[in-house]
Amino acid sequence: MHCSDYVKVHICTQCGSLMSPRYVPTEKSDGNYKETNQVDRYECQSCGPSAKLIVTDMPYVIKYLSAELACMNVKINFKFDPKDLKDDCELSVI
């Protein structure tokens, strides 16, 4: 799905939340980045760092709608087909 307002988002496969994944930067030491091969990562605030996140693309308006509904205490959950949840893959929301 490549449309004019497409965006890549991280979604937790355990809770199905689009709003819970957060960016976790690499650690700093003495003002400089550590010399490691670690890359920046995302983790779910609700499920913890052990939860599997997937990256998928969707229209930005879905992300915006999810944020607006979260302001009114309404949560959108996304569900995935378990056979599509492979290691390090991108998939589409069903």
N, CA and C atoms as a LAMMPS dump frame, in Angstrom:
ITEM: TIMESTEP
0
ITEM: NUMBER OF ATOMS
282
ITEM: BOX BOUNDS ff ff ff
-5.0000000000000000e+02 5.0000000000000000e+02
-5.0000000000000000e+02 5.0000000000000000e+02
-5.0000000000000000e+02 5.0000000000000000e+02
ITEM: ATOMS id mol type element x y z
1 1 1 N 0.845 -1.164 0
2 1 2 C 0 0 0
3 1 3 C 0.896 1.234 0
4 2 1 N 1.044 1.836 -1.132
5 2 2 C 1.823 3.066 -1.22
6 2 3 C 0.903 4.165 -1.727
7 3 1 N 0.508 5.006 -0.794
8 3 2 C -0.374 6.116 -1.135
9 3 3 C 0.341 7.416 -0.758
10 4 1 N -0.3 8.519 -0.982
11 4 2 C 0.354 9.804 -0.768
12 4 3 C 0.665 10.071 0.696
13 5 1 N -0.08 9.472 1.619
14 5 2 C 0.151 9.739 3.038
15 5 3 C 0.637 8.496 3.786
16 6 1 N 1.401 7.646 3.107
17 6 2 C 1.85 6.407 3.726
18 6 3 C 2.943 6.659 4.755
19 7 1 N 2.921 5.859 5.841
20 7 2 C 3.912 5.981 6.911
21 7 3 C 4.217 4.581 7.446
22 8 1 N 5.466 4.354 7.853
23 8 2 C 5.837 3.088 8.491
24 8 3 C 5.614 3.243 9.99
25 9 1 N 4.935 2.256 10.593
26 9 2 C 4.626 2.298 12.024
27 9 3 C 5.061 0.993 12.681
28 10 1 N 5.318 1.07 13.976
29 10 2 C 5.63 -0.107 14.783
30 10 3 C 4.378 -0.492 15.55
31 11 1 N 4.038 -1.779 15.523
32 11 2 C 2.858 -2.289 16.218
33 11 3 C 3.277 -3.491 17.05
34 12 1 N 2.815 -3.541 18.295
35 12 2 C 3.102 -4.664 19.189
36 12 3 C 2.206 -5.837 18.808
37 13 1 N 2.791 -7.028 18.669
38 13 2 C 2.002 -8.2 18.286
39 13 3 C 1.275 -8.815 19.473
40 14 1 N 1.681 -8.483 20.706
41 14 2 C 0.997 -9.038 21.878
42 14 3 C -0.274 -8.264 22.21
43 15 1 N -0.161 -6.95 22.34
44 15 2 C -1.343 -6.151 22.715
45 15 3 C -2.027 -5.514 21.516
46 16 1 N -1.378 -5.519 20.352
47 16 2 C -1.975 -4.967 19.147
48 16 3 C -2.011 -3.451 19.11
49 17 1 N -1.222 -2.815 19.946
50 17 2 C -1.263 -1.359 20.066
51 17 3 C -0.343 -0.664 19.074
52 18 1 N -0.865 0.402 18.519
53 18 2 C -0.089 1.275 17.65
54 18 3 C 0.539 2.407 18.463
55 19 1 N -0.04 2.723 19.615
56 19 2 C 0.405 3.85 20.421
57 19 3 C 1.459 3.474 21.467
58 20 1 N 1.58 2.201 21.838
59 20 2 C 2.492 1.797 22.913
60 20 3 C 3.957 1.686 22.518
61 21 1 N 4.306 1.277 21.293
62 21 2 C 5.732 1.187 20.976
63 21 3 C 6.427 2.542 21.091
64 22 1 N 7.612 2.512 21.702
65 22 2 C 8.369 3.746 21.874
66 22 3 C 9.803 3.523 21.438
67 23 1 N 10.441 4.59 21.067
68 23 2 C 11.83 4.585 20.609
69 23 3 C 12.761 4.501 21.81
70 24 1 N 13.722 3.596 21.769
71 24 2 C 14.728 3.47 22.824
72 24 3 C 16.084 3.743 22.186
73 25 1 N 16.691 4.906 22.459
74 25 2 C 17.97 5.239 21.826
75 25 3 C 19.112 4.4 22.39
76 26 1 N 20.206 4.343 21.65
77 26 2 C 21.396 3.662 22.156
78 26 3 C 21.945 4.452 23.332
79 27 1 N 22.62 3.766 24.216
80 27 2 C 23.138 4.402 25.427
81 27 3 C 24.297 5.333 25.103
82 28 1 N 24.397 6.379 25.91
83 28 2 C 25.513 7.313 25.763
84 28 3 C 26.495 7.094 26.912
85 29 1 N 27.73 7.371 26.641
86 29 2 C 28.733 7.288 27.693
87 29 3 C 29.689 8.462 27.518
88 30 1 N 29.792 9.283 28.524
89 30 2 C 30.668 10.471 28.502
90 30 3 C 30.354 11.404 27.332
91 31 1 N 29.096 11.545 26.998
92 31 2 C 28.711 12.445 25.922
93 31 3 C 28.902 11.879 24.532
94 32 1 N 29.494 10.718 24.408
95 32 2 C 29.705 10.081 23.102
96 32 3 C 28.922 8.775 23.048
97 33 1 N 28.544 8.395 21.863
98 33 2 C 27.857 7.126 21.718
99 33 3 C 28.841 5.989 21.93
100 34 1 N 28.362 4.932 22.576
101 34 2 C 29.223 3.771 22.793
102 34 3 C 29.591 3.159 21.455
103 35 1 N 30.784 2.667 21.385
104 35 2 C 31.247 2.016 20.164
105 35 3 C 30.776 0.566 20.162
106 36 1 N 29.523 0.367 19.831
107 36 2 C 28.966 -0.985 19.761
108 36 3 C 28.245 -1.147 18.433
109 37 1 N 27.849 -2.348 18.181
110 37 2 C 27.09 -2.625 16.968
111 37 3 C 25.588 -2.572 17.218
112 38 1 N 25.183 -2.098 18.388
113 38 2 C 23.763 -2.012 18.693
114 38 3 C 23.126 -0.922 17.849
115 39 1 N 21.936 -1.198 17.384
116 39 2 C 21.181 -0.204 16.622
117 39 3 C 20.052 0.316 17.497
118 40 1 N 19.55 1.476 17.155
119 40 2 C 18.406 2.012 17.885
120 40 3 C 17.246 1.039 17.742
121 41 1 N 16.418 0.963 18.773
122 41 2 C 15.344 -0.02 18.733
123 41 3 C 14.065 0.565 19.309
124 42 1 N 12.99 -0.178 19.148
125 42 2 C 11.682 0.173 19.688
126 42 3 C 11.25 -0.923 20.648
127 43 1 N 10.473 -0.552 21.667
128 43 2 C 9.888 -1.54 22.566
129 43 3 C 8.502 -1.082 22.981
130 44 1 N 7.667 -2.034 23.361
131 44 2 C 6.296 -1.732 23.771
132 44 3 C 6.306 -1.276 25.229
133 45 1 N 5.676 -0.141 25.515
134 45 2 C 5.609 0.368 26.882
135 45 3 C 4.713 -0.502 27.744
136 46 1 N 3.694 -1.109 27.149
137 46 2 C 2.747 -1.921 27.904
138 46 3 C 3.261 -3.33 28.173
139 47 1 N 3.843 -3.967 27.17
140 47 2 C 4.246 -5.374 27.267
141 47 3 C 5.701 -5.569 27.66
142 48 1 N 6.52 -4.549 27.53
143 48 2 C 7.923 -4.65 27.9
144 48 3 C 8.822 -4.959 26.721
145 49 1 N 10.128 -5.037 26.995
146 49 2 C 11.098 -5.232 25.904
147 49 3 C 11.067 -6.615 25.278
148 50 1 N 10.42 -7.586 25.922
149 50 2 C 10.385 -8.938 25.357
150 50 3 C 9.305 -9.099 24.286
151 51 1 N 8.421 -8.137 24.156
152 51 2 C 7.339 -8.219 23.168
153 51 3 C 7.882 -8.035 21.757
154 52 1 N 7.305 -8.746 20.819
155 52 2 C 7.72 -8.643 19.417
156 52 3 C 6.953 -7.503 18.755
157 53 1 N 7.691 -6.634 18.09
158 53 2 C 7.088 -5.536 17.338
159 53 3 C 7.275 -5.805 15.86
160 54 1 N 6.317 -5.394 15.084
161 54 2 C 6.452 -5.488 13.641
162 54 3 C 6.397 -4.09 13.059
163 55 1 N 6.964 -3.945 11.898
164 55 2 C 6.921 -2.676 11.164
165 55 3 C 6.032 -2.904 9.957
166 56 1 N 5.046 -2.065 9.817
167 56 2 C 4.149 -2.164 8.672
168 56 3 C 3.86 -0.768 8.159
169 57 1 N 3.339 -0.676 6.969
170 57 2 C 2.986 0.637 6.444
171 57 3 C 1.475 0.747 6.349
172 58 1 N 1.012 1.959 6.591
173 58 2 C -0.421 2.249 6.546
174 58 3 C -0.599 3.738 6.264
175 59 1 N -1.792 4.148 5.877
176 59 2 C -2.027 5.578 5.674
177 59 3 C -1.857 6.35 6.992
178 60 1 N -1.283 7.517 6.914
179 60 2 C -1.038 8.321 8.107
180 60 3 C -2.33 8.644 8.841
181 61 1 N -3.425 8.733 8.122
182 61 2 C -4.694 9.085 8.752
183 61 3 C -5.125 8.025 9.775
184 62 1 N -4.722 6.761 9.594
185 62 2 C -5.034 5.72 10.575
186 62 3 C -4.252 5.976 11.86
187 63 1 N -2.983 6.344 11.726
188 63 2 C -2.172 6.673 12.899
189 63 3 C -2.74 7.898 13.612
190 64 1 N -3.143 8.889 12.847
191 64 2 C -3.731 10.104 13.417
192 64 3 C -5.052 9.792 14.121
193 65 1 N -5.897 8.973 13.488
194 65 2 C -7.175 8.592 14.092
195 65 3 C -6.95 7.839 15.393
196 66 1 N -5.971 6.957 15.419
197 66 2 C -5.655 6.208 16.628
198 66 3 C -5.24 7.145 17.763
199 67 1 N -4.452 8.166 17.446
200 67 2 C -4.026 9.143 18.452
201 67 3 C -5.207 9.974 18.949
202 68 1 N -6.085 10.373 18.044
203 68 2 C -7.258 11.163 18.437
204 68 3 C -8.199 10.351 19.319
205 69 1 N -8.405 9.083 18.978
206 69 2 C -9.273 8.237 19.796
207 69 3 C -8.632 7.933 21.146
208 70 1 N -7.302 7.825 21.185
209 70 2 C -6.608 7.602 22.459
210 70 3 C -6.826 8.785 23.404
211 71 1 N -6.955 9.986 22.862
212 71 2 C -7.235 11.169 23.687
213 71 3 C -8.599 11.079 24.35
214 72 1 N -9.496 10.305 23.736
215 72 2 C -10.845 10.121 24.293
216 72 3 C -10.966 8.777 25.02
217 73 1 N -9.804 8.168 25.336
218 73 2 C -9.74 6.915 26.063
219 73 3 C -10.36 5.739 25.291
220 74 1 N -10.199 5.752 23.98
221 74 2 C -10.641 4.655 23.121
222 74 3 C -9.384 4.059 22.491
223 75 1 N -9.213 2.747 22.65
224 75 2 C -8.004 2.09 22.152
225 75 3 C -8.329 1.262 20.92
226 76 1 N -7.484 1.392 19.904
227 76 2 C -7.606 0.575 18.7
228 76 3 C -6.59 -0.557 18.814
229 77 1 N -7.052 -1.803 18.659
230 77 2 C -6.16 -2.961 18.66
231 77 3 C -6.099 -3.544 17.263
232 78 1 N -4.906 -3.865 16.818
233 78 2 C -4.711 -4.518 15.53
234 78 3 C -4.451 -5.993 15.782
235 79 1 N -5.02 -6.837 14.941
236 79 2 C -4.819 -8.273 15.069
237 79 3 C -4.064 -8.775 13.853
238 80 1 N -3.255 -9.816 14.072
239 80 2 C -2.42 -10.361 13.014
240 80 3 C -2.656 -11.853 12.887
241 81 1 N -2.469 -12.342 11.695
242 81 2 C -2.542 -13.776 11.456
243 81 3 C -1.244 -14.389 11.973
244 82 1 N -1.307 -15.351 12.92
245 82 2 C -0.081 -15.902 13.513
246 82 3 C 0.881 -16.513 12.502
247 83 1 N 0.384 -17.041 11.409
248 83 2 C 1.289 -17.646 10.427
249 83 3 C 2.132 -16.598 9.702
250 84 1 N 1.703 -15.334 9.73
251 84 2 C 2.461 -14.261 9.088
252 84 3 C 3.517 -13.644 10.002
253 85 1 N 3.493 -13.978 11.289
254 85 2 C 4.44 -13.394 12.233
255 85 3 C 5.734 -14.192 12.228
256 86 1 N 6.621 -13.835 11.335
257 86 2 C 7.925 -14.479 11.23
258 86 3 C 8.964 -13.546 11.785
259 87 1 N 10.176 -14.045 11.975
260 87 2 C 11.268 -13.208 12.481
261 87 3 C 11.682 -12.182 11.456
262 88 1 N 11.842 -10.942 11.92
263 88 2 C 12.387 -9.847 11.093
264 88 3 C 11.687 -9.696 9.747
265 89 1 N 10.387 -9.593 9.769
266 89 2 C 9.673 -9.419 8.513
267 89 3 C 8.701 -8.256 8.627
268 90 1 N 8.325 -7.741 7.508
269 90 2 C 7.294 -6.72 7.448
270 90 3 C 6.042 -7.384 6.921
271 91 1 N 4.884 -6.994 7.433
272 91 2 C 3.662 -7.57 6.94
273 91 3 C 2.567 -6.528 6.935
274 92 1 N 1.484 -6.866 6.335
275 92 2 C 0.359 -5.955 6.251
276 92 3 C -0.635 -6.247 7.352
277 93 1 N -1.331 -5.231 7.809
278 93 2 C -2.356 -5.39 8.826
279 93 3 C -3.564 -6.055 8.177
280 94 1 N -4.142 -7.051 8.878
281 94 2 C -5.334 -7.714 8.317
282 94 3 C -6.585 -7.075 8.857
